[in-house]
Amino acid sequence: MKKYTIGIPITANENNTIRQTMSSLEKDLLLDPLAGEVETIICLNKYNSETEKIIDNIDCPTSHCRKIYSEPGLLPAQRKVIEEAGASSDFVLFYDGDILIAPGSTKKMMDFMEKKPEVHAASGDQIAQKVNSFWYQTYNILGLNPQIKTPRKYLTGRIFAIRKKDYGIPGFLVSDDVFLSHFLMDKYGGDAVQTVPGASVEYRGPGTFRDYFQKRRRIGIEKGKMFEEFPELKELRSYLDKHRVPEQIAALSKKEKLQLLLHDGIKKICSKAMGFTSNKEVWVPLSSTKELK
């Protein structure tokens, strides 16, 4: 019998979202169940007593569900899940603890990986939640309008599956998995990482300047460490980076064009300000992203 592992890293401020995430996972698996044994591993990586209490009392939609612990950080949690995953599990599918999973996504992700041996990791689409707030729309203008950039060719933590043997992120990286796409494509070629059609999650992006800055900062710090240690991975930047599509930008409303202009200005400010905070903790879970409805 095939065995699959679903890993869900959890932080302290995901108290309000983990129930919704697990409920959406249940609907997902009921609609299109996996033909095999499924285990869910919830990894507490920066938590409080309230978070743990919620996890202890939450309904698990799979036949096996367990709670484990890791050092703080998204990547330490992912490493721990990989380490704890059943020996017979070839694939591990990661979901964030603050997303809503579109029905059928888990089955589509696993089927895709099983049918394509040349794919070493796969991601699904990520749909930004629509919120009636000018500044939320500004901070998340790219996520709310994905058509204005070329398609993503890299993994992000909200939804991705990997062959367990391929997971290997250096210990000095703790908060952002930008390394994994670069590493796998460098090792196996451009087709090593792909996006699965029809698989998706909905997420809430940063709604405050503080959270937007923390997001930009941790990505910048982790990319800097990655390229310093593995300079050869810089050659993939032009392939992995998304590019703007001028005709799609021209089709935006006047309000959206203003928000895009503001976004780009704020992003530049954040980039300049990062140097003043380089000695602070890298893994700072965002707060305004934990308000899924």
C-alpha positions in Angstrom: 0.0 0.0 0.0 1.2 3.5 -0.9 1.9 5.8 2.0 1.8 9.6 1.9 2.9 12.2 4.4 1.3 15.7 4.7 3.5 18.1 6.8 2.0 21.2 8.3 4.4 23.6 10.2 2.6 25.6 12.9 3.6 28.8 14.7 2.1 30.5 17.7 0.0 33.1 15.8 -1.8 30.5 13.6 -4.3 29.8 16.4 -7.1 31.4 14.4 -6.3 29.7 11.0 -5.2 26.1 11.7 -8.8 24.9 12.2 -9.8 26.3 8.8 -6.7 24.8 7.2 -7.5 21.4 8.6 -11.2 21.7 7.7 -10.2 22.5 4.1 -7.8 19.5 4.0 -10.7 17.3 5.2 -12.9 18.5 2.3 -10.0 18.1 -0.1 -9.4 14.5 0.8 -13.1 13.6 1.0 -13.7 14.9 -2.5 -10.7 13.1 -4.0 -9.1 10.7 -1.6 -5.6 9.3 -2.0 -5.4 5.5 -2.8 -3.2 4.6 0.2 -2.3 5.3 3.7 -2.1 9.0 4.6 -0.4 10.5 7.7 -0.5 14.1 8.8 2.5 15.5 10.8 1.9 18.8 12.5 5.1 20.4 13.5 5.1 23.1 16.3 8.1 25.3 15.6 7.4 28.5 17.5 4.3 27.9 19.7 2.5 28.7 22.9 0.3 26.7 25.2 -2.9 27.9 23.3 -1.5 26.7 20.0 -0.7 23.3 21.4 -4.1 23.0 23.1 -5.8 23.7 19.8 -3.7 21.0 18.0 -4.4 18.5 20.7 -8.1 18.9 20.2 -8.4 19.4 16.5 -10.0 16.8 14.2 -7.5 15.2 11.9 -8.9 14.1 8.5 -6.3 11.4 7.9 -5.9 7.9 9.3 -2.8 8.9 11.2 -2.0 12.2 12.7 0.8 13.2 15.1 2.3 16.2 16.7 6.1 16.9 16.7 8.3 19.7 17.7 11.2 21.5 16.0 13.5 24.5 16.6 11.9 27.9 15.6 11.7 28.5 11.8 9.9 27.2 8.8 12.8 25.2 7.5 13.7 23.5 10.8 10.1 22.4 10.9 10.2 21.1 7.3 13.5 19.2 8.1 11.9 17.6 11.2 8.8 16.5 9.2 11.1 14.9 6.5 13.0 13.2 9.3 9.8 11.9 11.0 8.0 10.9 7.8 7.3 7.2 7.5 10.1 5.1 5.9 7.7 3.9 3.2 6.6 7.5 2.3 8.3 8.5 -0.9 6.6 11.9 -1.1 6.0 14.6 1.5 3.4 17.3 0.8 3.8 20.6 2.8 1.0 23.0 3.5 1.2 26.2 5.6 -1.0 26.4 8.7 -2.7 29.6 7.5 -4.1 28.6 4.1 -7.3 27.2 2.6 -6.7 24.2 0.3 -8.8 23.9 -2.9 -10.7 20.6 -3.0 -8.8 17.9 -5.0 -5.4 19.6 -4.7 -3.7 16.9 -2.6 -4.6 14.1 -5.0 -3.6 16.2 -8.0 -0.2 17.0 -6.4 0.5 13.4 -5.6 -0.7 12.0 -9.0 1.5 14.6 -10.8 4.6 13.6 -8.9 4.0 9.9 -9.3 3.4 10.1 -13.1 6.4 12.3 -13.8 9.7 10.8 -12.5 11.7 13.8 -14.0 9.9 16.1 -11.5 11.7 16.2 -8.1 9.4 18.8 -6.5 6.1 20.5 -7.5 4.1 23.4 -6.3 0.5 24.5 -6.7 -1.0 27.9 -7.5 -1.3 30.4 -4.7 -4.3 32.7 -4.7 -4.2 35.8 -2.6 -7.4 36.4 -0.6 -9.3 39.5 -1.6 -9.6 42.0 1.2 -11.4 45.4 0.9 -8.4 47.5 2.1 -6.4 49.9 0.1 -3.1 49.1 1.8 -3.6 45.4 1.9 -4.2 45.6 -1.9 -1.1 47.7 -2.2 1.2 45.2 -0.3 -0.3 42.3 -2.2 -0.8 43.9 -5.6 1.3 41.2 -7.3 -0.5 38.3 -5.7 -3.9 39.8 -6.4 -2.9 40.4 -10.1 -0.7 37.4 -11.0 -1.3 38.1 -14.7 1.1 41.1 -14.6 4.1 38.8 -14.1 5.4 35.8 -15.9 4.4 32.4 -14.3 6.3 31.3 -11.2 8.9 28.6 -11.7 9.8 28.1 -8.1 8.5 26.5 -4.9 7.1 28.4 -1.9 6.1 26.9 1.4 2.4 27.4 1.2 2.0 24.3 -1.0 4.7 22.0 -2.4 5.4 18.3 -2.7 8.9 16.8 -2.8 10.4 13.4 -3.2 11.6 12.8 0.3 15.1 11.9 -0.8 15.5 15.2 -2.6 14.9 17.5 0.4 18.2 19.0 1.6 18.3 22.6 2.8 21.4 23.7 4.6 21.1 24.3 8.4 22.1 27.9 8.2 18.9 28.7 6.3 15.9 29.0 8.7 13.0 30.9 7.3 12.6 30.8 3.5 12.8 27.9 1.1 14.1 29.8 -1.9 17.1 27.5 -1.8 15.2 24.4 -2.8 14.2 25.5 -6.3 17.6 26.7 -7.1 19.3 23.6 -5.8 17.1 21.1 -7.6 17.2 23.0 -10.9 20.9 23.3 -10.7 21.2 19.5 -10.0 18.5 18.1 -12.3 17.7 20.8 -14.8 14.8 23.3 -15.4 12.1 20.6 -15.4 13.0 19.4 -11.9 10.4 21.8 -10.4 7.0 22.3 -11.9 3.6 23.7 -11.1 0.6 21.3 -10.9 -2.4 22.3 -12.9 -5.6 22.7 -10.8 -3.9 22.4 -7.4 -4.1 25.6 -5.4 -4.4 27.2 -2.0 -5.8 30.6 -0.9 -3.7 32.7 1.5 -3.9 36.0 3.3 -1.0 38.3 2.5 0.6 40.9 4.7 -1.8 43.6 5.7 0.6 46.0 7.5 3.9 47.7 6.7 5.6 45.8 9.5 4.6 42.4 8.2 5.4 43.4 4.6 8.8 44.5 5.7 9.4 41.3 7.7 8.5 39.3 4.6 10.8 41.2 2.3 13.6 41.2 4.9 13.6 37.4 5.5 13.6 36.6 1.8 16.4 39.1 1.3 18.5 37.7 4.1 18.0 34.1 3.1 18.8 34.8 -0.5 21.9 36.6 0.5 23.1 33.7 2.6 22.3 31.2 -0.1 24.1 33.1 -2.9 27.1 33.7 -0.6 27.5 30.0 0.2 26.5 28.8 -3.3 27.5 31.5 -5.8 26.9 29.1 -8.7 23.1 29.3 -8.0 23.2 32.9 -9.1 23.2 31.7 -12.7 19.6 30.6 -12.3 18.3 34.0 -11.2 17.2 35.1 -14.7 15.4 31.8 -15.2 13.7 31.8 -11.8 12.8 35.4 -11.5 9.4 36.6 -12.6 9.2 39.4 -15.1 6.6 42.1 -15.6 4.2 41.9 -18.6 3.7 45.5 -19.9 0.4 44.9 -21.7 -1.1 43.4 -18.5 0.0 46.3 -16.4 -1.5 48.7 -19.0 -4.9 46.9 -18.5 -4.9 47.6 -14.7 -7.3 50.2 -13.3 -6.0 53.6 -12.3 -6.3 52.6 -8.7 -4.3 49.4 -9.3 -1.6 51.3 -11.2 -1.2 53.7 -8.3 -1.0 50.7 -5.9 1.6 49.1 -8.0 3.7 52.3 -8.0 3.3 52.6 -4.2 4.2 48.9 -3.8 7.4 49.3 -5.8 8.4 52.4 -3.8 7.7 50.6 -0.5 9.7 47.6 -1.7 12.7 49.8 -2.4 12.5 51.4 1.1 12.4 47.9 2.6 15.5 46.9 0.7 17.4 49.9 1.9 16.2 49.4 5.5 17.2 45.7 5.7 20.8 46.6 6.5 19.8 48.2 9.8 18.1 45.0 11.0 20.6 42.4 9.9 21.5 41.5 13.4 17.9 40.8 14.5 16.0 37.5 14.5 15.4 36.2 10.9 12.3 34.0 11.6 9.6 36.4 12.7 6.1 35.0 12.0 3.8 37.5 10.4 0.6 38.5 12.3 -1.7 40.2 9.8 -1.6 37.1 7.6 -3.5 35.0 10.1 -7.0 36.3 9.5 -8.5 33.9 6.9 -12.3 34.0 6.7 
